[in-house]
Amino acid sequence: MASVASLSASLQQRVSAALAAAVPSAADADPLLRRSDRADFQANGVLGLAKRQKTNPQALAAEVVAALPSGGAEAGGDDVIAAVEVSGPGFLNITVADAAITRNLAARAADDRLGVPLKEHPGITVVDYAQPNVAKEMHVGHLRSSVIGDAIVKILEFGGEQVVRRHHIGDWGTQFGMLVQYLIEHPHELDHSEGEADAGEASMSRLDRLYKASSALFKADEEFKDRARRRVVDLQAGDPETVAMWQRFVDESKLYFDSVYQKLDIRIRDEDIVGESGYNDMLVETCDLLEKAGVAVWSNGALCVFFDDIKGKDGEPVPLIVRKTDGGFGYAATDLSAIRNRTGALHADTLLYVVDVRQSLHFRMVFETARRAGWLTDGITAKHLPFGTLLGKDGKPFKTRAGESVKLEDLLDEAVQRATAVVREKGEKIGLTEQEITANGTQVGIGAVKYADLSTSLGRDYVFDLDRMVSLNGDTSVYVQYAYARTRSIFRKAAEGQQAVAHPELPLEPAERALGLHLDAFGDTLAEIAEVYEPHRLASYLFQLASLFTTFYEQCPVLTADGGPAQVENRLFLCDVTARTLHQGLALLGIRTPERL
């Protein structure tokens, strides 16, 4: 594995050195380098430096240019910088040598990881995401946490971070008294029948039936209600029969979760599922520690943590309730115990919570409490990654016509159905088999749902519009997948002997340069995302890459290039690096790349 420094990083180094040569006291000055539409890159750092030095920015810019190696290797100058111009009040417009672009991409192509470096000092990050509830159907609200969390995990792991996945499923609470009691009185309700076609669907059907029946009985029958409440006490006390029955609900639900996540093409491992119940043994100790440290105090019969800056509408303080007046534990006690486990037993230095924006205040209070208690030290980062709501076309939270939450499975099935129709229309023209149309329809449909989610910045709501999601035009996964399929099609059409070979000696057309410079920025983009945990930046990078490739494809004939065999090889080389970058980038978002579309 060989990491490759991006052209941006190479320029950063050169401009920094030239700034230091012009102003020796400014050895650490930032050149403020960025991509530009005036040239390949623009460095704006001279302005601020000139102001600090009380000197003319244009004169200083001229000194920096004089200290910069440029002119291209063939002119006896630098092998990266072809030309530098001073514009405006002291901006440096920098053009990169064609040969440097091709050479850098060749170094990337020679590496399995496309030259993307591994993190120099990897840490341990726990990502808490995909948190469905036991004995309840998954709805669209579970989509975003699952898809965003999965992408963040993949991106961090690709960068070399040690990631611990945690699925904090809702597997505890008073409702289990009602469910377990009903199952004890109706012992065959969760029995499996022979030859079930869809185990997950059958499991959910059984759970749903039992939930509705037990809930109706709980409302109608006072004696059953009493028995159910006593059963909660038995469950919390660890009574073996009650716990065994509770475990049946958890196992049955896992069958269902597994079927939904398989459909969503997200891998959930059993050892990563640590639900609310996983922290039960720590709850009493967590409360004791908070009380002894003076972090939590008793107020109106409940154990609470107060904050000076968090008040209700009436101006009264809003506390975090750790232990309720009835002696039960709230979510706060579980979340604080999970922090103790993750920082203590798992030695994590970063905790990420992919949970919707409505929980923002809860996490703010939990993190502050954990800091006061000493469980979150200065060396540990805890971050809530809040996401917005899924909206219908009417701009309101996405519901069925009856006003109920949309089932996640129904939504995924419809996406696959729509995508298959789009794939069939194009696929029949290029001779795809029925099997290929079905497989591609699934990959395009699930990819469309994921991409629509991941191309939206975290805190924003977005409108769920399947017609737009499966469109071949615009910022959609289908557009990006289609660009990948087009690269594969070019290689299938290539004549014998036509192969991908880099030719740094060849000049590049503007569309080739734009594509090459963007390909070179893949590693820098991933490094940025790993710092800020914003997968929409990767979606944006890939959409831009697909757009630049489309322009290249339209303006630069590949197999019939008029610059001779070397130009054909160089353009095939650009197609190959594009294909590999699109494939790797989409894989990090959890999206598949069909070979033919």
Stockholm file with secondary structure:
# STOCKHOLM 1.0

chainA/1-597         MASVASLSASLQQRVSAALAAAVPSAADADPLLRRSDRADFQANGVLGLAKRQKTNPQALAAEVVAALPSGGAEAGGDDVIAAVEVSGPGFLNITVADAAITRNLAARAADDRLGVPLKEHPGITVVDYAQPNVAKEMHVGHLRSSVIGDAIVKILEFGGEQVVRRHHIGDWGTQFGMLVQYLIEHPHELDHSEGEADAGEASMSRLDRLYKASSALFKADEEFKDRARRRVVDLQAGDPETVAMWQRFVDESKLYFDSVYQKLDIRIRDEDIVGESGYNDMLVETCDLLEKAGVAVWSNGALCVFFDDIKGKDGEPVPLIVRKTDGGFGYAATDLSAIRNRTGALHADTLLYVVDVRQSLHFRMVFETARRAGWLTDGITAKHLPFGTLLGKDGKPFKTRAGESVKLEDLLDEAVQRATAVVREKGEKIGLTEQEITANGTQVGIGAVKYADLSTSLGRDYVFDLDRMVSLNGDTSVYVQYAYARTRSIFRKAAEGQQAVAHPELPLEPAERALGLHLDAFGDTLAEIAEVYEPHRLASYLFQLASLFTTFYEQCPVLTADGGPAQVENRLFLCDVTARTLHQGLALLGIRTPERL
#=GR chainA/1-597 SS CCCCCCHHHHHHHHHHHHHHHHSGGGTTCCCCEEECSSSSEEECHHHHHHHHHTSCHHHHHHHHHHHSCCSCGGGTSCSSEEEEEEETTTEEEEEECHHHHHHHHHHHHTSTTTTCCCCSSCCEEEEECCCCBTTSCCBTHHHHHHHHHHHHHHHHHHTTCEEEEEBCCBCCSTHHHHHHHHHHHSTTTTCCCTTCSCHHHHHHHHHHHHHHHHHHHHHHCHHHHHHHHHHHHHHHHTCHHHHHHHHHHHHHHHHHHHHHHHHTTCCCCGGGBCCGGGGGGGHHHHHHHHHHTTSSEEETTEEEECCTTCBCTTSCBCCEEEECTTSCBCHHHHHHHHHHHHHHTSCCSEEEECCBGGGHHHHHHHHHHHHHHTSSCTTCEEEECCBCCEECTTSSBCBCTTSCBCBHHHHHHHHHHHHHHHHHHHHTTTTCCHHHHHHHHHHHHHHHHHHHHHTSCTTCCEECCHHHHTCSSSSSHHHHHHHHHHHHHHHHHCCTTCCCCCCTTSCCCHHHHHHHHHHHTHHHHHHHHHHHTCTHHHHHHHHHHHHHHHHHHHHSCSTTCTTCHHHHHHHHHHHHHHHHHHHHHHHHTTCCCCSCC
#=GC SS_cons         CCCCCCHHHHHHHHHHHHHHHHSGGGTTCCCCEEECSSSSEEECHHHHHHHHHTSCHHHHHHHHHHHSCCSCGGGTSCSSEEEEEEETTTEEEEEECHHHHHHHHHHHHTSTTTTCCCCSSCCEEEEECCCCBTTSCCBTHHHHHHHHHHHHHHHHHHTTCEEEEEBCCBCCSTHHHHHHHHHHHSTTTTCCCTTCSCHHHHHHHHHHHHHHHHHHHHHHCHHHHHHHHHHHHHHHHTCHHHHHHHHHHHHHHHHHHHHHHHHTTCCCCGGGBCCGGGGGGGHHHHHHHHHHTTSSEEETTEEEECCTTCBCTTSCBCCEEEECTTSCBCHHHHHHHHHHHHHHTSCCSEEEECCBGGGHHHHHHHHHHHHHHTSSCTTCEEEECCBCCEECTTSSBCBCTTSCBCBHHHHHHHHHHHHHHHHHHHHTTTTCCHHHHHHHHHHHHHHHHHHHHHTSCTTCCEECCHHHHTCSSSSSHHHHHHHHHHHHHHHHHCCTTCCCCCCTTSCCCHHHHHHHHHHHTHHHHHHHHHHHTCTHHHHHHHHHHHHHHHHHHHHSCSTTCTTCHHHHHHHHHHHHHHHHHHHHHHHHTTCCCCSCC
//
